[in-house]
């Protein structure tokens, strides 16, 4: 393995993703032109454009295709579920601890 640090992926807002997809879908830009002008990867803009168009990608044969807003909400909800599960586990451990203390 190399000693290079792993580069962090940029986090774009949903509005930015939608506006970038609109450049291709509505303004007539090619995906390459839009990616170069915005300084983003070609694969990222391709995903955003497909998400906004709603056309199924080859990897989405069994899954329904989500638009960008749905993807953003799904990510947010998954993070919230993970946090709630963690809090529930802490509360379970606390309940066991205090039950033992009362005996």
Secondary structure, DSSP 4 states (H G I P E B T S, - for coil): ---PPPPPPP---HHHHHHHHHHHHTT---HHHHHHHHT--HHHHHHHHHHHHTPPPGGGSSSPPP-HHHHHHHHHHHHHHHHHHHHHHHHHHHHHHHHHHH-
